[in-house]
Amino acid sequence: MAKIQLTLTFVAAVVGRLRDLASRFSRRMKTSVTIAAFVAIAVLAGHTVSAQITPPSLTSLDTVPIPGPDYTGYIKDKNKAIALGKALFWDMQVGSDGRTSCATCHFHAGADNRVKNQINPDILRVDASGNPNPDNTFRFGGPNYTLKATDFPFHKLANVNDRKSTVISDINDVESSQGVFNSSFNSVTPGNPKDNVTQLDDATFNVGGIETRRVEPRNTPTIINAVYNFRNFWDGRAQNSFNGVNPFGLRDPNAKLYKAATSVTPPQKVSVKLKNSSLASQAVGPPLSSFEMSADGRTFQDVGKKAVGTPSLLGNIINLLKTLPTGLKLPRDLGQKLLSSNLKPLAQQKVAIDDSVLGIYKTPDGKGLNQTYKQLIEAAFQPEWWNSTWSIQVDKNDGSREPVLLGLGSILDPDKKKYTLMEYNFSLFFGLAIQLYESTLVSDNAPIDQFLEGNTSALTAQQQNGLTLFQNSACIFCHAGAEFTAASVRNVEKSGRITRSPAPGNPLEDTGWFKIGVRPELEDPGVGAKDGLQPVSRSLSEARLAQQGKFQEVFGEAPNIIPSPNDVVEDEGLFKAPGLRNVELTAPYMHNGGMLTLRQVVDFYSRGAGDDNPNIPRLPVLNLSDQNKNDLVAFLKALTDERVRYEKAPFDHPQLFVPNGHPGNETSVTNDGTGKATDVNPLLEIPAIGRNGRSSPSPNFLE
């Protein structure tokens, strides 16, 4: 397909082609799109080095290879690793509170449909210098508020078609997902899914001084099809290269694991660099987040100890001595080391007998698996990552670490913590196993896929009109290809990690990241924020790193564009273009969750986006008719895979119990006796679903 370089210097060369497109589009869609708008579409909406006049081609997702690394040297049995990943993803025991799993925020079409206690007051706000300036004031009443349909959109206009019309209300709160209470980590409690933590006061998330569950600062995206993203999270901090330890990939040169050549020789410190593994990078973030799943200060080695630690003979002797009248008081870290027990996977949750992955591991009583996490890791991963007679000793004061034979060393030293090799490398197992599981969550059988494969009746006439509108009104330039996102691995590999926008000045941007003005950029800098790593915290924007001459240093390769001294970088307020598949099921929308319906989203784009500044449309003003809008919404619904709607394999899952706010409201909650608000009892139950799915779909957000 021929491409035309869409910089300002080439606009004159494409006007004739745009005139033809405008004429044809106007006749077909009966809308008021003008040649000027088409020029603006070409210049402003592509945000690529070589945006196409003819819209990017669409193909069935089934034709797109699933990205992933070379697992040689890591994975021994991929099917066992997928089973391990599914268990870890859905297991509530992973959270410090014994109630919060990865799935707690991703149980409905890979996203979250809860409506109570789901508001964050915009704690990511920064000042004009980029310094943190959190807004801790709730506009929607406060924590434990129950959202209503009338609360949306958060930016209300008297005329939805006119950005300059009267603003009825403007809310900077963020709709997201509740996680854990504010607490600090002490230790793993032997035999208990709950960690030993110290409850902390929370100046933001409390009702009348009673602590409530904290809420994340960005809307929860779906994990379905997330395998196609080059980077993950709205701000892209989950790097394409997985380092085995944390989300930051090659940005963190200090991320190290240990690898044993043989079981009896000392394991050696190594670096892990696995390309196209942003799902693994993403997976290891939430389990240590003090908002999402963890008490503050927990490490992945602690998670590993809870999951795969086993009592030692010495530990059992000490445990016996502790029961004697005189007692034997031990440092709590030693107790954690010696007395942790091996948790039964999914011990509190039912597994369907016909679960497409876990059914073969189901226990006779229906709860949990008949394999331990230790057994699953041993079956899934190469032994050099877990099989060793040496443990790793970590100094809590200076962070130094060294192998210690057979767990010896400073046994009674409170400043030393020792982990088996399996415990120490648990972040590697967790990240790669969940990545392999999530890589199966691909929805490639939606009506749009069937249509593109030749079944012309798969889309209604209205949906086909919507498809034409989607392609010709520039939506497809940000939501490109079968993945419906320009931030895909395939697009980044084709276009490069950095692109030159055809907007005035040709600023540099991260490929697949766009500023559409949902909210003012100071409320959330997006990819313009820093990674927070020490001792040097760098911009999350790869274009900014290239401008600063740091790209090669960080990523070990030259950027695809070498910035000149006069180049401008756009990074503040840019967010990853999300994939649109199954978007019908994943309301609310945008990174702030501020739009309830697809029609509200279409209204936003029709008026030129840019709610942050009524005088600067971020995209062309399309002025779509009601019929055009309805057609476009109908097309977006054609991106829904019915297997996702009905939770059929591979989207089936174990039982899950989900915290769903607190009894009371935003002005009054019930104290559980410890200063925390009582969870709504019973918790929201998500039943175990087998490979054949539900008989009827679960309701979407606010349905």
Summary of the structure (lengths in Angstrom):
residues: 703
radius of gyration: 25.9
end to end distance: 42.8
largest distance: 92.7
contacts: 2444
relative contact order: 0.17
helix: 29%
strand: 14%
